Amino acid sequence: MVIVTPSNAGATTAVKVGQLVQAQLPYDRNWVYIGQSGVTLAPPTPSGSHTSDGLYLWTFRAEMAGDATLHFTGKTVCQANVPCTPLAFTLNFALRVAA
């Protein structure tokens, strides 16, 4: 399994056809998977599950060779009765899938 995290954003990650790719995003934001561009990756299953380690997880299977990009957005989690400016973030993970 190939794991991508916010530290991978902006870099291209190598993957082989048939491998699983898991996006692991921190629980400090409300993350949403907004789609992909490029070659086909099987849709995430389960969609945006949570772990006890404080992560959101999305798992994909690389189905064909080529380039793909996974797109996510996240908003700051604000506490009730605490001043907070909800900020929006975008993360894109570039993948190069080899046969």
Residue pairs with C-beta under 8 A, 6 or more apart in sequence:
1 19
1 20
1 21
1 22
1 59
2 13
2 14
2 15
2 19
2 20
2 21
2 22
3 21
3 22
3 24
4 13
4 21
4 22
4 23
4 24
4 70
4 93
4 95
5 23
5 24
5 25
6 25
6 26
6 91
8 93
9 91
9 92
9 93
10 92
10 94
11 94
12 67
12 94
12 95
12 96
13 21
13 93
13 94
13 95
13 96
14 95
14 96
14 98
15 21
15 62
15 95
15 96
15 97
15 98
16 62
16 97
16 98
16 99
17 62
17 63
17 64
17 65
17 97
17 98
17 99
18 61
18 62
19 61
19 62
20 59
20 60
20 61
20 62
21 41
21 59
21 60
21 61
21 62
21 70
21 95
22 57
22 58
22 59
22 60
23 33
23 44
23 56
23 57
23 58
23 59
23 60
23 70
23 72
23 93
24 55
24 56
24 57
25 31
25 55
25 56
25 57
25 58
25 72
25 74
25 91
26 54
26 55
26 56
27 50
27 54
27 55
27 56
27 77
28 54
28 76
28 77
29 74
29 75
29 76
29 77
29 89
30 74
30 75
30 77
31 48
31 56
31 72
31 73
31 74
32 48
32 72
32 73
32 74
33 44
33 47
33 48
33 58
33 70
33 71
33 72
34 71
34 72
34 73
35 71
36 60
36 68
36 69
36 70
36 71
37 68
37 69
37 71
38 66
38 67
38 68
38 69
38 95
39 62
39 63
39 64
39 65
39 66
39 67
39 68
39 97
40 63
40 64
40 68
41 60
41 61
41 62
41 63
41 68
41 70
41 95
41 97
42 60
42 61
42 63
43 60
44 58
44 59
44 60
45 59
46 59
47 58
48 56
48 57
48 58
49 56
49 57
49 58
50 56
50 57
51 57
58 70
58 72
60 70
62 68
62 95
62 97
64 97
65 97
65 98
65 99
66 97
67 94
67 95
67 96
67 97
68 94
68 95
68 97
69 92
69 93
69 94
69 95
70 92
70 93
70 95
71 90
71 91
71 92
72 90
72 91
72 92
72 93
73 88
73 89
73 90
73 91
74 88
74 89
74 90
74 91
75 86
75 87
75 88
75 89
76 84
76 85
76 86
76 87
76 89
78 84
78 86
